[in-house]
């Protein structure tokens, strides 16, 4: 497991190196007590799920969808 420390409004990009397109950008939006809000930027056709939802999909309990668990954009 890779562990990175980030402050509020800082981001991590997965991919984006030479030979790879940017695959995923994760930004720390807010830190409040023990809760952290994260923002994910990725192509719309890539499903994004919370781990517990992804596990249920893999176990056959839910149907996967291209929009996944995505919430409406915060603006």
PDB file of N, H, CA, C and O in Angstrom:
ATOM      1  N   UNK A   1       0.856  -1.180   0.000  1.00  0.00           N
ATOM      2  CA  UNK A   1       0.000   0.000   0.000  1.00  0.00           C
ATOM      3  C   UNK A   1       0.895   1.233   0.000  1.00  0.00           C
ATOM      4  O   UNK A   1       1.827   1.335   0.798  1.00  0.00           O
ATOM      5  N   UNK A   2       0.610   2.148  -0.881  1.00  0.00           N
ATOM      6  H   UNK A   2      -0.147   2.065  -1.529  1.00  0.00           H
ATOM      7  CA  UNK A   2       1.287   3.440  -0.921  1.00  0.00           C
ATOM      8  C   UNK A   2       0.529   4.400  -0.030  1.00  0.00           C
ATOM      9  O   UNK A   2      -0.689   4.525  -0.156  1.00  0.00           O
ATOM     10  N   UNK A   3       1.223   5.083   0.871  1.00  0.00           N
ATOM     11  H   UNK A   3       2.213   4.982   0.973  1.00  0.00           H
ATOM     12  CA  UNK A   3       0.586   6.037   1.773  1.00  0.00           C
ATOM     13  C   UNK A   3       1.168   7.413   1.505  1.00  0.00           C
ATOM     14  O   UNK A   3       2.384   7.594   1.556  1.00  0.00           O
ATOM     15  N   UNK A   4       0.308   8.384   1.219  1.00  0.00           N
ATOM     16  H   UNK A   4      -0.680   8.237   1.177  1.00  0.00           H
ATOM     17  CA  UNK A   4       0.728   9.754   0.940  1.00  0.00           C
ATOM     18  C   UNK A   4       0.006  10.707   1.879  1.00  0.00           C
ATOM     19  O   UNK A   4      -1.180  10.526   2.157  1.00  0.00           O
ATOM     20  N   UNK A   5       0.697  11.698   2.359  1.00  0.00           N
ATOM     21  H   UNK A   5       1.660  11.845   2.134  1.00  0.00           H
ATOM     22  CA  UNK A   5       0.063  12.733   3.182  1.00  0.00           C
ATOM     23  C   UNK A   5      -0.302  13.906   2.275  1.00  0.00           C
ATOM     24  O   UNK A   5       0.514  14.347   1.465  1.00  0.00           O
ATOM     25  N   UNK A   6      -1.516  14.405   2.411  1.00  0.00           N
ATOM     26  H   UNK A   6      -2.179  14.047   3.069  1.00  0.00           H
ATOM     27  CA  UNK A   6      -1.984  15.551   1.649  1.00  0.00           C
ATOM     28  C   UNK A   6      -2.731  16.470   2.591  1.00  0.00           C
ATOM     29  O   UNK A   6      -3.383  16.009   3.528  1.00  0.00           O
ATOM     30  N   UNK A   7      -2.640  17.761   2.350  1.00  0.00           N
ATOM     31  H   UNK A   7      -2.111  18.135   1.589  1.00  0.00           H
ATOM     32  CA  UNK A   7      -3.399  18.755   3.108  1.00  0.00           C
ATOM     33  C   UNK A   7      -4.646  19.112   2.314  1.00  0.00           C
ATOM     34  O   UNK A   7      -4.783  18.723   1.154  1.00  0.00           O
ATOM     35  N   UNK A   8      -5.552  19.851   2.939  1.00  0.00           N
ATOM     36  H   UNK A   8      -5.441  20.167   3.881  1.00  0.00           H
ATOM     37  CA  UNK A   8      -6.766  20.279   2.258  1.00  0.00           C
ATOM     38  C   UNK A   8      -6.413  21.023   0.975  1.00  0.00           C
ATOM     39  O   UNK A   8      -5.503  21.853   0.963  1.00  0.00           O
ATOM     40  N   UNK A   9      -7.133  20.724  -0.104  1.00  0.00           N
ATOM     41  H   UNK A   9      -7.872  20.050  -0.094  1.00  0.00           H
ATOM     42  CA  UNK A   9      -6.981  21.290  -1.440  1.00  0.00           C
ATOM     43  C   UNK A   9      -5.755  20.767  -2.191  1.00  0.00           C
ATOM     44  O   UNK A   9      -5.487  21.230  -3.300  1.00  0.00           O
ATOM     45  N   UNK A  10      -5.006  19.821  -1.627  1.00  0.00           N
ATOM     46  H   UNK A  10      -5.224  19.445  -0.727  1.00  0.00           H
ATOM     47  CA  UNK A  10      -3.911  19.179  -2.345  1.00  0.00           C
ATOM     48  C   UNK A  10      -4.435  17.917  -3.015  1.00  0.00           C
ATOM     49  O   UNK A  10      -5.449  17.363  -2.591  1.00  0.00           O
ATOM     50  N   UNK A  11      -3.746  17.458  -4.063  1.00  0.00           N
ATOM     51  H   UNK A  11      -2.922  17.908  -4.407  1.00  0.00           H
ATOM     52  CA  UNK A  11      -4.247  16.337  -4.864  1.00  0.00           C
ATOM     53  C   UNK A  11      -3.161  15.306  -5.125  1.00  0.00           C
ATOM     54  O   UNK A  11      -1.972  15.550  -4.916  1.00  0.00           O
ATOM     55  N   UNK A  12      -3.607  14.155  -5.587  1.00  0.00           N
ATOM     56  H   UNK A  12      -4.572  13.957  -5.757  1.00  0.00           H
ATOM     57  CA  UNK A  12      -2.755  13.064  -6.042  1.00  0.00           C
ATOM     58  C   UNK A  12      -3.264  12.655  -7.412  1.00  0.00           C
ATOM     59  O   UNK A  12      -4.475  12.565  -7.618  1.00  0.00           O
ATOM     60  N   UNK A  13      -2.360  12.406  -8.354  1.00  0.00           N
ATOM     61  H   UNK A  13      -1.377  12.480  -8.186  1.00  0.00           H
ATOM     62  CA  UNK A  13      -2.741  11.944  -9.686  1.00  0.00           C
ATOM     63  C   UNK A  13      -2.211  10.532  -9.860  1.00  0.00           C
ATOM     64  O   UNK A  13      -1.035  10.268  -9.610  1.00  0.00           O
ATOM     65  N   UNK A  14      -3.091   9.616 -10.292  1.00  0.00           N
ATOM     66  H   UNK A  14      -4.047   9.831 -10.495  1.00  0.00           H
ATOM     67  CA  UNK A  14      -2.715   8.241 -10.582  1.00  0.00           C
ATOM     68  C   UNK A  14      -2.607   8.134 -12.091  1.00  0.00           C
ATOM     69  O   UNK A  14      -3.570   8.411 -12.805  1.00  0.00           O
ATOM     70  N   UNK A  15      -1.440   7.733 -12.581  1.00  0.00           N
ATOM     71  H   UNK A  15      -0.657   7.507 -12.001  1.00  0.00           H
ATOM     72  CA  UNK A  15      -1.160   7.736 -14.019  1.00  0.00           C
ATOM     73  C   UNK A  15      -0.511   9.052 -14.382  1.00  0.00           C
ATOM     74  O   UNK A  15       0.084   9.700 -13.521  1.00  0.00           O
ATOM     75  N   UNK A  16      -0.607   9.463 -15.624  1.00  0.00           N
ATOM     76  H   UNK A  16      -1.090   8.936 -16.324  1.00  0.00           H
ATOM     77  CA  UNK A  16      -0.108  10.766 -16.041  1.00  0.00           C
ATOM     78  C   UNK A  16       1.390  10.827 -16.283  1.00  0.00           C
ATOM     79  O   UNK A  16       1.907  11.886 -16.636  1.00  0.00           O
ATOM     80  N   UNK A  17       2.104   9.714 -16.103  1.00  0.00           N
ATOM     81  H   UNK A  17       1.683   8.854 -15.816  1.00  0.00           H
ATOM     82  CA  UNK A  17       3.533   9.680 -16.376  1.00  0.00           C
ATOM     83  C   UNK A  17       3.751   9.510 -17.878  1.00  0.00           C
ATOM     84  O   UNK A  17       2.799   9.339 -18.639  1.00  0.00           O
ATOM     85  N   UNK A  18       4.991   9.559 -18.284  1.00  0.00           N
ATOM     86  H   UNK A  18       5.765   9.698 -17.665  1.00  0.00           H
ATOM     87  CA  UNK A  18       5.301   9.358 -19.696  1.00  0.00           C
ATOM     88  C   UNK A  18       4.744   8.010 -20.145  1.00  0.00           C
ATOM     89  O   UNK A  18       5.027   6.981 -19.531  1.00  0.00           O
ATOM     90  N   UNK A  19       3.965   8.018 -21.199  1.00  0.00           N
ATOM     91  H   UNK A  19       3.736   8.854 -21.697  1.00  0.00           H
ATOM     92  CA  UNK A  19       3.370   6.793 -21.715  1.00  0.00           C
ATOM     93  C   UNK A  19       2.012   6.458 -21.116  1.00  0.00           C
ATOM     94  O   UNK A  19       1.364   5.506 -21.552  1.00  0.00           O
ATOM     95  N   UNK A  20       1.569   7.228 -20.117  1.00  0.00           N
ATOM     96  H   UNK A  20       2.095   8.001 -19.763  1.00  0.00           H
ATOM     97  CA  UNK A  20       0.268   6.988 -19.493  1.00  0.00           C
ATOM     98  C   UNK A  20      -0.531   8.276 -19.514  1.00  0.00           C
ATOM     99  O   UNK A  20       0.009   9.350 -19.248  1.00  0.00           O
ATOM    100  N   UNK A  21      -1.812   8.175 -19.829  1.00  0.00           N
ATOM    101  H   UNK A  21      -2.250   7.303 -20.046  1.00  0.00           H
ATOM    102  CA  UNK A  21      -2.699   9.325 -19.704  1.00  0.00           C
ATOM    103  C   UNK A  21      -2.997   9.512 -18.228  1.00  0.00           C
ATOM    104  O   UNK A  21      -2.798   8.597 -17.429  1.00  0.00           O
ATOM    105  N   UNK A  22      -3.474  10.696 -17.863  1.00  0.00           N
ATOM    106  H   UNK A  22      -3.635  11.440 -18.512  1.00  0.00           H
ATOM    107  CA  UNK A  22      -3.944  10.864 -16.490  1.00  0.00           C
ATOM    108  C   UNK A  22      -5.161   9.975 -16.318  1.00  0.00           C
ATOM    109  O   UNK A  22      -6.123  10.100 -17.075  1.00  0.00           O
ATOM    110  N   UNK A  23      -5.140   9.097 -15.357  1.00  0.00           N
ATOM    111  H   UNK A  23      -4.358   8.996 -14.742  1.00  0.00           H
ATOM    112  CA  UNK A  23      -6.244   8.173 -15.144  1.00  0.00           C
ATOM    113  C   UNK A  23      -7.184   8.662 -14.063  1.00  0.00           C
ATOM    114  O   UNK A  23      -8.402   8.544 -14.196  1.00  0.00           O
ATOM    115  N   UNK A  24      -6.623   9.216 -12.980  1.00  0.00           N
ATOM    116  H   UNK A  24      -5.634   9.312 -12.871  1.00  0.00           H
ATOM    117  CA  UNK A  24      -7.440   9.587 -11.837  1.00  0.00           C
ATOM    118  C   UNK A  24      -6.764  10.700 -11.051  1.00  0.00           C
ATOM    119  O   UNK A  24      -5.569  10.625 -10.768  1.00  0.00           O
ATOM    120  N   UNK A  25      -7.523  11.729 -10.698  1.00  0.00           N
ATOM    121  H   UNK A  25      -8.494  11.790 -10.928  1.00  0.00           H
ATOM    122  CA  UNK A  25      -7.038  12.792  -9.822  1.00  0.00           C
ATOM    123  C   UNK A  25      -7.923  12.791  -8.579  1.00  0.00           C
ATOM    124  O   UNK A  25      -9.147  12.869  -8.681  1.00  0.00           O
ATOM    125  N   UNK A  26      -7.297  12.702  -7.405  1.00  0.00           N
ATOM    126  H   UNK A  26      -6.302  12.639  -7.322  1.00  0.00           H
ATOM    127  CA  UNK A  26      -8.007  12.707  -6.129  1.00  0.00           C
ATOM    128  C   UNK A  26      -7.557  13.942  -5.364  1.00  0.00           C
ATOM    129  O   UNK A  26      -6.365  14.139  -5.130  1.00  0.00           O
ATOM    130  N   UNK A  27      -8.532  14.782  -4.972  1.00  0.00           N
ATOM    131  H   UNK A  27      -9.500  14.622  -5.162  1.00  0.00           H
ATOM    132  CA  UNK A  27      -8.251  16.016  -4.249  1.00  0.00           C
ATOM    133  C   UNK A  27      -8.896  15.964  -2.876  1.00  0.00           C
ATOM    134  O   UNK A  27     -10.058  15.582  -2.739  1.00  0.00           O
ATOM    135  N   UNK A  28      -8.127  16.356  -1.851  1.00  0.00           N
ATOM    136  H   UNK A  28      -7.184  16.667  -1.963  1.00  0.00           H
ATOM    137  CA  UNK A  28      -8.684  16.481  -0.504  1.00  0.00           C
ATOM    138  C   UNK A  28      -9.474  17.782  -0.484  1.00  0.00           C
ATOM    139  O   UNK A  28      -8.893  18.861  -0.598  1.00  0.00           O
ATOM    140  N   UNK A  29     -10.795  17.691  -0.340  1.00  0.00           N
ATOM    141  H   UNK A  29     -11.267  16.814  -0.247  1.00  0.00           H
ATOM    142  CA  UNK A  29     -11.649  18.869  -0.364  1.00  0.00           C
ATOM    143  C   UNK A  29     -11.827  19.487   1.013  1.00  0.00           C
ATOM    144  O   UNK A  29     -11.872  20.709   1.154  1.00  0.00           O
ATOM    145  N   UNK A  30     -11.930  18.631   2.031  1.00  0.00           N
ATOM    146  H   UNK A  30     -11.893  17.638   1.917  1.00  0.00           H
ATOM    147  CA  UNK A  30     -12.204  19.139   3.372  1.00  0.00           C
ATOM    148  C   UNK A  30     -11.769  18.107   4.405  1.00  0.00           C
ATOM    149  O   UNK A  30     -11.928  16.903   4.201  1.00  0.00           O
ATOM    150  N   UNK A  31     -11.227  18.583   5.500  1.00  0.00           N
ATOM    151  H   UNK A  31     -11.098  19.561   5.666  1.00  0.00           H
ATOM    152  CA  UNK A  31     -10.901  17.728   6.639  1.00  0.00           C
ATOM    153  C   UNK A  31     -11.650  18.301   7.827  1.00  0.00           C
ATOM    154  O   UNK A  31     -11.441  19.453   8.209  1.00  0.00           O
ATOM    155  N   UNK A  32     -12.531  17.485   8.412  1.00  0.00           N
ATOM    156  H   UNK A  32     -12.701  16.550   8.101  1.00  0.00           H
ATOM    157  CA  UNK A  32     -13.327  17.926   9.559  1.00  0.00           C
ATOM    158  C   UNK A  32     -13.301  16.819  10.600  1.00  0.00           C
ATOM    159  O   UNK A  32     -13.942  15.782  10.428  1.00  0.00           O
ATOM    160  N   UNK A  33     -12.556  17.041  11.689  1.00  0.00           N
ATOM    161  H   UNK A  33     -12.036  17.884  11.829  1.00  0.00           H
ATOM    162  CA  UNK A  33     -12.426  16.005  12.718  1.00  0.00           C
ATOM    163  C   UNK A  33     -11.773  14.774  12.129  1.00  0.00           C
ATOM    164  O   UNK A  33     -10.666  14.838  11.594  1.00  0.00           O
ATOM    165  N   UNK A  34     -12.474  13.639  12.233  1.00  0.00           N
ATOM    166  H   UNK A  34     -13.373  13.587  12.668  1.00  0.00           H
ATOM    167  CA  UNK A  34     -11.935  12.382  11.686  1.00  0.00           C
ATOM    168  C   UNK A  34     -12.481  12.073  10.295  1.00  0.00           C
ATOM    169  O   UNK A  34     -12.251  10.983   9.771  1.00  0.00           O
ATOM    170  N   UNK A  35     -13.201  13.016   9.690  1.00  0.00           N
ATOM    171  H   UNK A  35     -13.388  13.902  10.116  1.00  0.00           H
ATOM    172  CA  UNK A  35     -13.803  12.811   8.380  1.00  0.00           C
ATOM    173  C   UNK A  35     -13.051  13.607   7.313  1.00  0.00           C
ATOM    174  O   UNK A  35     -12.682  14.762   7.528  1.00  0.00           O
ATOM    175  N   UNK A  36     -12.831  12.976   6.169  1.00  0.00           N
ATOM    176  H   UNK A  36     -13.131  12.038   5.995  1.00  0.00           H
ATOM    177  CA  UNK A  36     -12.149  13.610   5.043  1.00  0.00           C
ATOM    178  C   UNK A  36     -13.055  13.527   3.827  1.00  0.00           C
ATOM    179  O   UNK A  36     -13.556  12.451   3.500  1.00  0.00           O
ATOM    180  N   UNK A  37     -13.271  14.659   3.149  1.00  0.00           N
ATOM    181  H   UNK A  37     -12.864  15.532   3.415  1.00  0.00           H
ATOM    182  CA  UNK A  37     -14.042  14.661   1.892  1.00  0.00           C
ATOM    183  C   UNK A  37     -13.048  14.671   0.746  1.00  0.00           C
ATOM    184  O   UNK A  37     -12.141  15.502   0.703  1.00  0.00           O
ATOM    185  N   UNK A  38     -13.228  13.736  -0.188  1.00  0.00           N
ATOM    186  H   UNK A  38     -13.966  13.061  -0.153  1.00  0.00           H
ATOM    187  CA  UNK A  38     -12.348  13.603  -1.335  1.00  0.00           C
ATOM    188  C   UNK A  38     -13.121  13.887  -2.613  1.00  0.00           C
ATOM    189  O   UNK A  38     -14.294  13.529  -2.720  1.00  0.00           O
ATOM    190  N   UNK A  39     -12.482  14.521  -3.572  1.00  0.00           N
ATOM    191  H   UNK A  39     -11.530  14.811  -3.485  1.00  0.00           H
ATOM    192  CA  UNK A  39     -13.054  14.726  -4.897  1.00  0.00           C
ATOM    193  C   UNK A  39     -12.284  13.896  -5.902  1.00  0.00           C
ATOM    194  O   UNK A  39     -11.054  13.868  -5.869  1.00  0.00           O
ATOM    195  N   UNK A  40     -12.997  13.212  -6.804  1.00  0.00           N
ATOM    196  H   UNK A  40     -13.996  13.234  -6.830  1.00  0.00           H
ATOM    197  CA  UNK A  40     -12.378  12.349  -7.802  1.00  0.00           C
ATOM    198  C   UNK A  40     -12.659  12.897  -9.194  1.00  0.00           C
ATOM    199  O   UNK A  40     -13.812  13.146  -9.545  1.00  0.00           O
ATOM    200  N   UNK A  41     -11.614  13.083  -9.983  1.00  0.00           N
ATOM    201  H   UNK A  41     -10.677  12.880  -9.698  1.00  0.00           H
ATOM    202  CA  UNK A  41     -11.770  13.496 -11.378  1.00  0.00           C
ATOM    203  C   UNK A  41     -11.283  12.347 -12.245  1.00  0.00           C
ATOM    204  O   UNK A  41     -10.120  11.946 -12.185  1.00  0.00           O
ATOM    205  N   UNK A  42     -12.203  11.825 -13.055  1.00  0.00           N
ATOM    206  H   UNK A  42     -13.148  12.151 -13.103  1.00  0.00           H
ATOM    207  CA  UNK A  42     -11.906  10.693 -13.927  1.00  0.00           C
ATOM    208  C   UNK A  42     -12.902  10.732 -15.082  1.00  0.00           C
ATOM    209  O   UNK A  42     -13.965  11.341 -14.962  1.00  0.00           O
ATOM    210  N   UNK A  43     -12.573  10.098 -16.181  1.00  0.00           N
ATOM    211  H   UNK A  43     -11.710   9.604 -16.278  1.00  0.00           H
ATOM    212  CA  UNK A  43     -13.488  10.072 -17.318  1.00  0.00           C
ATOM    213  C   UNK A  43     -14.851   9.541 -16.897  1.00  0.00           C
ATOM    214  O   UNK A  43     -14.938   8.610 -16.095  1.00  0.00           O
ATOM    215  N   UNK A  44     -15.909  10.128 -17.433  1.00  0.00           N
ATOM    216  H   UNK A  44     -15.838  10.884 -18.083  1.00  0.00           H
ATOM    217  CA  UNK A  44     -17.283   9.814 -17.028  1.00  0.00           C
ATOM    218  C   UNK A  44     -17.649   8.346 -17.238  1.00  0.00           C
ATOM    219  O   UNK A  44     -18.506   7.824 -16.525  1.00  0.00           O
ATOM    220  N   UNK A  45     -17.023   7.672 -18.194  1.00  0.00           N
ATOM    221  H   UNK A  45     -16.327   8.096 -18.774  1.00  0.00           H
ATOM    222  CA  UNK A  45     -17.393   6.276 -18.458  1.00  0.00           C
ATOM    223  C   UNK A  45     -16.727   5.292 -17.495  1.00  0.00           C
ATOM    224  O   UNK A  45     -17.030   4.100 -17.535  1.00  0.00           O
ATOM    225  N   UNK A  46     -15.837   5.760 -16.644  1.00  0.00           N
ATOM    226  H   UNK A  46     -15.590   6.729 -16.611  1.00  0.00           H
ATOM    227  CA  UNK A  46     -15.168   4.885 -15.673  1.00  0.00           C
ATOM    228  C   UNK A  46     -15.996   4.822 -14.394  1.00  0.00           C
ATOM    229  O   UNK A  46     -16.247   5.857 -13.777  1.00  0.00           O
ATOM    230  N   UNK A  47     -16.428   3.622 -13.980  1.00  0.00           N
ATOM    231  H   UNK A  47     -16.225   2.781 -14.481  1.00  0.00           H
ATOM    232  CA  UNK A  47     -17.226   3.526 -12.759  1.00  0.00           C
ATOM    233  C   UNK A  47     -16.381   3.834 -11.520  1.00  0.00           C
ATOM    234  O   UNK A  47     -15.211   3.459 -11.445  1.00  0.00           O
ATOM    235  N   UNK A  48     -16.980   4.512 -10.566  1.00  0.00           N
ATOM    236  H   UNK A  48     -17.930   4.817 -10.627  1.00  0.00           H
ATOM    237  CA  UNK A  48     -16.333   4.812  -9.284  1.00  0.00           C
ATOM    238  C   UNK A  48     -17.289   4.364  -8.192  1.00  0.00           C
ATOM    239  O   UNK A  48     -18.449   4.776  -8.166  1.00  0.00           O
ATOM    240  N   UNK A  49     -16.803   3.521  -7.291  1.00  0.00           N
ATOM    241  H   UNK A  49     -15.861   3.186  -7.312  1.00  0.00           H
ATOM    242  CA  UNK A  49     -17.648   2.971  -6.234  1.00  0.00           C
ATOM    243  C   UNK A  49     -16.936   3.050  -4.893  1.00  0.00           C
ATOM    244  O   UNK A  49     -15.709   2.985  -4.825  1.00  0.00           O
ATOM    245  N   UNK A  50     -17.718   3.191  -3.829  1.00  0.00           N
ATOM    246  H   UNK A  50     -18.715   3.243  -3.885  1.00  0.00           H
ATOM    247  CA  UNK A  50     -17.183   2.983  -2.489  1.00  0.00           C
ATOM    248  C   UNK A  50     -16.835   1.504  -2.375  1.00  0.00           C
ATOM    249  O   UNK A  50     -17.453   0.674  -3.042  1.00  0.00           O
ATOM    250  N   UNK A  51     -15.858   1.164  -1.544  1.00  0.00           N
ATOM    251  H   UNK A  51     -15.357   1.838  -1.002  1.00  0.00           H
ATOM    252  CA  UNK A  51     -15.389  -0.220  -1.458  1.00  0.00           C
ATOM    253  C   UNK A  51     -16.518  -1.192  -1.146  1.00  0.00           C
ATOM    254  O   UNK A  51     -16.604  -2.251  -1.766  1.00  0.00           O
ATOM    255  N   UNK A  52     -17.385  -0.851  -0.194  1.00  0.00           N
ATOM    256  H   UNK A  52     -17.315   0.010   0.310  1.00  0.00           H
ATOM    257  CA  UNK A  52     -18.443  -1.791   0.189  1.00  0.00           C
ATOM    258  C   UNK A  52     -19.434  -2.027  -0.951  1.00  0.00           C
ATOM    259  O   UNK A  52     -19.991  -3.120  -1.059  1.00  0.00           O
ATOM    260  N   UNK A  53     -19.661  -1.036  -1.794  1.00  0.00           N
ATOM    261  H   UNK A  53     -19.208  -0.148  -1.706  1.00  0.00           H
ATOM    262  CA  UNK A  53     -20.534  -1.202  -2.961  1.00  0.00           C
ATOM    263  C   UNK A  53     -19.838  -2.063  -4.005  1.00  0.00           C
ATOM    264  O   UNK A  53     -20.452  -2.959  -4.585  1.00  0.00           O
ATOM    265  N   UNK A  54     -18.556  -1.794  -4.247  1.00  0.00           N
ATOM    266  H   UNK A  54     -18.057  -1.067  -3.775  1.00  0.00           H
ATOM    267  CA  UNK A  54     -17.778  -2.570  -5.212  1.00  0.00           C
ATOM    268  C   UNK A  54     -17.757  -4.043  -4.815  1.00  0.00           C
ATOM    269  O   UNK A  54     -17.888  -4.914  -5.675  1.00  0.00           O
ATOM    270  N   UNK A  55     -17.594  -4.335  -3.510  1.00  0.00           N
ATOM    271  H   UNK A  55     -17.488  -3.628  -2.811  1.00  0.00           H
ATOM    272  CA  UNK A  55     -17.587  -5.719  -3.044  1.00  0.00           C
ATOM    273  C   UNK A  55     -18.928  -6.391  -3.297  1.00  0.00           C
ATOM    274  O   UNK A  55     -18.964  -7.565  -3.664  1.00  0.00           O
ATOM    275  N   UNK A  56     -20.039  -5.668  -3.108  1.00  0.00           N
ATOM    276  H   UNK A  56     -20.010  -4.714  -2.810  1.00  0.00           H
ATOM    277  CA  UNK A  56     -21.370  -6.235  -3.380  1.00  0.00           C
ATOM    278  C   UNK A  56     -21.564  -6.497  -4.868  1.00  0.00           C
ATOM    279  O   UNK A  56     -22.166  -7.501  -5.248  1.00  0.00           O
ATOM    280  N   UNK A  57     -21.059  -5.603  -5.710  1.00  0.00           N
ATOM    281  H   UNK A  57     -20.569  -4.787  -5.401  1.00  0.00           H
ATOM    282  CA  UNK A  57     -21.144  -5.810  -7.167  1.00  0.00           C
ATOM    283  C   UNK A  57     -20.368  -7.069  -7.546  1.00  0.00           C
ATOM    284  O   UNK A  57     -20.872  -7.908  -8.293  1.00  0.00           O
ATOM    285  N   UNK A  58     -19.161  -7.203  -7.040  1.00  0.00           N
ATOM    286  H   UNK A  58     -18.751  -6.522  -6.433  1.00  0.00           H
ATOM    287  CA  UNK A  58     -18.322  -8.361  -7.352  1.00  0.00           C
ATOM    288  C   UNK A  58     -18.934  -9.657  -6.834  1.00  0.00           C
ATOM    289  O   UNK A  58     -18.745 -10.713  -7.438  1.00  0.00           O
ATOM    290  N   UNK A  59     -19.656  -9.590  -5.734  1.00  0.00           N
ATOM    291  H   UNK A  59     -19.809  -8.733  -5.244  1.00  0.00           H
ATOM    292  CA  UNK A  59     -20.304 -10.782  -5.179  1.00  0.00           C
ATOM    293  C   UNK A  59     -21.600 -11.105  -5.917  1.00  0.00           C
ATOM    294  O   UNK A  59     -22.229 -12.128  -5.644  1.00  0.00           O
ATOM    295  N   UNK A  60     -22.005 -10.244  -6.850  1.00  0.00           N
ATOM    296  H   UNK A  60     -21.494  -9.413  -7.072  1.00  0.00           H
ATOM    297  CA  UNK A  60     -23.211 -10.485  -7.631  1.00  0.00           C
ATOM    298  C   UNK A  60     -24.467  -9.913  -7.014  1.00  0.00           C
ATOM    299  O   UNK A  60     -25.567 -10.187  -7.493  1.00  0.00           O
ATOM    300  N   UNK A  61     -24.330  -9.123  -5.960  1.00  0.00           N
ATOM    301  H   UNK A  61     -23.436  -8.901  -5.571  1.00  0.00           H
ATOM    302  CA  UNK A  61     -25.497  -8.579  -5.280  1.00  0.00           C
ATOM    303  C   UNK A  61     -26.031  -7.294  -5.880  1.00  0.00           C
ATOM    304  O   UNK A  61     -27.163  -6.909  -5.591  1.00  0.00           O
ATOM    305  N   UNK A  62     -25.243  -6.618  -6.710  1.00  0.00           N
ATOM    306  H   UNK A  62     -24.323  -6.932  -6.945  1.00  0.00           H
ATOM    307  CA  UNK A  62     -25.674  -5.363  -7.349  1.00  0.00           C
ATOM    308  C   UNK A  62     -25.213  -5.356  -8.792  1.00  0.00           C
ATOM    309  O   UNK A  62     -24.260  -6.043  -9.159  1.00  0.00           O
ATOM    310  N   UNK A  63     -25.904  -4.568  -9.607  1.00  0.00           N
ATOM    311  H   UNK A  63     -26.678  -4.011  -9.308  1.00  0.00           H
ATOM    312  CA  UNK A  63     -25.504  -4.371 -10.997  1.00  0.00           C
ATOM    313  C   UNK A  63     -24.522  -3.212 -11.064  1.00  0.00           C
ATOM    314  O   UNK A  63     -24.749  -2.180 -10.433  1.00  0.00           O
ATOM    315  N   UNK A  64     -23.446  -3.358 -11.809  1.00  0.00           N
ATOM    316  H   UNK A  64     -23.261  -4.196 -12.322  1.00  0.00           H
ATOM    317  CA  UNK A  64     -22.489  -2.270 -12.021  1.00  0.00           C
ATOM    318  C   UNK A  64     -23.097  -1.269 -12.988  1.00  0.00           C
ATOM    319  O   UNK A  64     -23.867  -1.650 -13.870  1.00  0.00           O
ATOM    320  N   UNK A  65     -22.762   0.006 -12.834  1.00  0.00           N
ATOM    321  H   UNK A  65     -22.137   0.315 -12.118  1.00  0.00           H
ATOM    322  CA  UNK A  65     -23.230   1.018 -13.776  1.00  0.00           C
ATOM    323  C   UNK A  65     -22.089   1.961 -14.094  1.00  0.00           C
ATOM    324  O   UNK A  65     -21.206   2.155 -13.259  1.00  0.00           O
ATOM    325  N   UNK A  66     -22.080   2.559 -15.289  1.00  0.00           N
ATOM    326  H   UNK A  66     -22.797   2.401 -15.968  1.00  0.00           H
ATOM    327  CA  UNK A  66     -20.987   3.435 -15.676  1.00  0.00           C
ATOM    328  C   UNK A  66     -20.847   4.645 -14.759  1.00  0.00           C
ATOM    329  O   UNK A  66     -19.748   5.182 -14.619  1.00  0.00           O
ATOM    330  N   UNK A  67     -21.929   5.081 -14.137  1.00  0.00           N
ATOM    331  H   UNK A  67     -22.822   4.645 -14.250  1.00  0.00           H
ATOM    332  CA  UNK A  67     -21.835   6.267 -13.283  1.00  0.00           C
ATOM    333  C   UNK A  67     -21.505   5.887 -11.841  1.00  0.00           C
ATOM    334  O   UNK A  67     -21.186   6.769 -11.043  1.00  0.00           O
ATOM    335  N   UNK A  68     -21.570   4.635 -11.489  1.00  0.00           N
ATOM    336  H   UNK A  68     -21.830   3.919 -12.137  1.00  0.00           H
ATOM    337  CA  UNK A  68     -21.180   4.166 -10.171  1.00  0.00           C
ATOM    338  C   UNK A  68     -21.873   4.901  -9.050  1.00  0.00           C
ATOM    339  O   UNK A  68     -23.074   5.162  -9.114  1.00  0.00           O
ATOM    340  N   UNK A  69     -21.115   5.236  -8.021  1.00  0.00           N
ATOM    341  H   UNK A  69     -20.139   5.025  -7.968  1.00  0.00           H
ATOM    342  CA  UNK A  69     -21.646   5.915  -6.838  1.00  0.00           C
ATOM    343  C   UNK A  69     -21.529   7.432  -6.947  1.00  0.00           C
ATOM    344  O   UNK A  69     -21.644   8.131  -5.939  1.00  0.00           O
ATOM    345  N   UNK A  70     -21.309   7.936  -8.114  1.00  0.00           N
ATOM    346  H   UNK A  70     -21.216   7.369  -8.933  1.00  0.00           H
ATOM    347  CA  UNK A  70     -21.013   9.351  -8.269  1.00  0.00           C
ATOM    348  C   UNK A  70     -22.149  10.222  -7.766  1.00  0.00           C
ATOM    349  O   UNK A  70     -23.318  10.004  -8.084  1.00  0.00           O
ATOM    350  N   UNK A  71     -21.781  11.195  -6.985  1.00  0.00           N
ATOM    351  H   UNK A  71     -20.832  11.372  -6.727  1.00  0.00           H
ATOM    352  CA  UNK A  71     -22.720  12.217  -6.543  1.00  0.00           C
ATOM    353  C   UNK A  71     -22.712  13.345  -7.562  1.00  0.00           C
ATOM    354  O   UNK A  71     -21.767  13.456  -8.344  1.00  0.00           O
ATOM    355  N   UNK A  72     -23.735  14.179  -7.574  1.00  0.00           N
ATOM    356  H   UNK A  72     -24.502  14.089  -6.940  1.00  0.00           H
ATOM    357  CA  UNK A  72     -23.710  15.323  -8.476  1.00  0.00           C
ATOM    358  C   UNK A  72     -22.530  16.224  -8.128  1.00  0.00           C
ATOM    359  O   UNK A  72     -22.123  16.278  -6.968  1.00  0.00           O
ATOM    360  N   UNK A  73     -21.969  16.938  -9.117  1.00  0.00           N
ATOM    361  H   UNK A  73     -22.300  16.894 -10.060  1.00  0.00           H
ATOM    362  CA  UNK A  73     -20.841  17.825  -8.845  1.00  0.00           C
ATOM    363  C   UNK A  73     -21.188  18.852  -7.777  1.00  0.00           C
ATOM    364  O   UNK A  73     -22.304  19.367  -7.719  1.00  0.00           O
ATOM    365  N   UNK A  74     -20.197  19.136  -6.931  1.00  0.00           N
ATOM    366  H   UNK A  74     -19.290  18.718  -6.978  1.00  0.00           H
ATOM    367  CA  UNK A  74     -20.359  20.158  -5.902  1.00  0.00           C
ATOM    368  C   UNK A  74     -19.906  21.472  -6.517  1.00  0.00           C
ATOM    369  O   UNK A  74     -18.812  21.545  -7.076  1.00  0.00           O
ATOM    370  N   UNK A  75     -20.726  22.507  -6.425  1.00  0.00           N
ATOM    371  H   UNK A  75     -21.615  22.448  -5.971  1.00  0.00           H
ATOM    372  CA  UNK A  75     -20.361  23.722  -7.118  1.00  0.00           C
ATOM    373  C   UNK A  75     -20.467  24.937  -6.334  1.00  0.00           C
ATOM    374  O   UNK A  75     -20.178  26.023  -6.837  1.00  0.00           O
TER     375      UNK A  75
END
